[in-house]
Amino acid sequence: MDKLSATSVFESLSSGVRLDVFRLLVKKGLDGMVAGEIATTLEVPPTNLSFHLKALTQARLLTVNQEGRYQRYRANIPLMLDIITYLTEECCSGNPQHCIDLRTESVCSPSVPLSTLPALSKP
C-alpha cells in the first residue's frame, strides 16, 4: 500500500453514505448484497446509491459481479486489511508488539482477535 492508494481509499470513505455502505458490506462478508438490497437497508434512493457504489468501486473498496440483471457488491476485505496494516505498520517505531497494550484504550470490540489486525498481531 502506498500513500496515493491510501488517500484514494480515505477520500472515498469520507462520505457518510459510502461509509455506511462499506460497513454494511463488510458485515455481509462474502455474500455481499445487490444494489436494491443496499438501497432498502440504508434507506437511500437507488439513483443516489448508484453514484456512491461507483465511487467505492473505483476506489477498489468494493467488487461487483453481474448476476443476471442484478449487480452484487462485496467489500474488498483484503484491501481493508491492507489499509489497517498501512496505518499501523510504524506503530511504536516499527515494533507493533509494543502497541498491543494500547488496545485496552480502543473502542474496538474486544471480540475482534488481534490476529485479524496484521500489524498489531504478536510476532
N, C-alpha and C positions, 0 to 999 in steps of 0.2 A: 504494500500500500504506500502510495506516495501522497504528498501534500495536496496536489491537484485533485486526485481521486477522492481524498477525504473531504476536501472542500465541496466538491460536487455533491457528495452524499449529504453533507450537513445543510447545504443550500436547499436541497430537495426536501429535507425533513423540516425546514423552517416554517412550513405551512401547518397550521393546526389540523386541517383536514388530511393532509398527507401523512402526518404523524399518526393520526387515528387509523388510517388505512393500513399503514405499515404494521402498527402494533396489533391490529385485528388479524392480519395475515400471518404474523409471527405466531399468534395464538393458535391459528388453524393448522400450522405446520405444513406437512407435505400435501394435505388435502386441498389447501387453498380455497378459493371461492370464485364464483363467476361474478361478473360486474354487477348484475342485478341484485345478487345477494348482498354484496358490499353496500350498494346504494340503500337498500332496505334496512340493513342492520344499522348503518350510521345515519340514516335519515338525511341523505344527501341527494339532491336531484341528479338523475343519471347524466344529464348534459354537463353539469358541473363536475361530477365524478370523473368522467372520461378525460377531462383536462388534467386532473391530478394523477390519474393512473398513467397517462402518457409521460408526465414528468418523472414519476417514480420509476417507470420502466426505462426511460432514457438515462437515468442515474444508475441503472443496474440494480436498484433495490428490489425490484420485482421482476419475475419472469412471467411470461404469458404464453399459453398454449391454446390453440384453436380446438374447440370440441363441438363439432357441428356448427351451429350458428352462434354459439357462445364462446367467450374467451375466459379461460380460467387463469386467475392470477395467484401467484405464490410469492412469499417473501424469500429473498435471496439470503438464506441463513448464513452460508459461508462468508458472504460479503459483510454481514452484520458482525460476525466473529472477527473478521479481518479489521474492522473499524475499532472494535474493542481492543484488539491487540495493538493497533496503531496508537491508540490513546494511552495505553498503559505500558508499552514496551520500555519506556525510560523511567518507569516508576522506581523511586528510591535509587536513582543513579544507575539504572540497569540491573538492579538486584531486586526483582519483584517479590522474591520470597520474604523480604523485609517488610513489605507492604501488607501482608496478609492480616496482621493485627488491626490495620486500619479499617478492615471490613466491618468490624463491630460498630463503626460510626456511620456506616452506609445505611440508606433507607431501602436498599435492595432486599428482596425477600430472602430470608435465611435458608429457604428451601432450595435456592439455586446453588448447586455444588460448585466449589472453586474450580474443579476440573473443566467446567464449561467456559471459564474465563482464562484463555490460554496464557496471557501474560501474568496472571496472578496465581497460577497453579504452582504447587510446590515443585522444586526441581527434582 
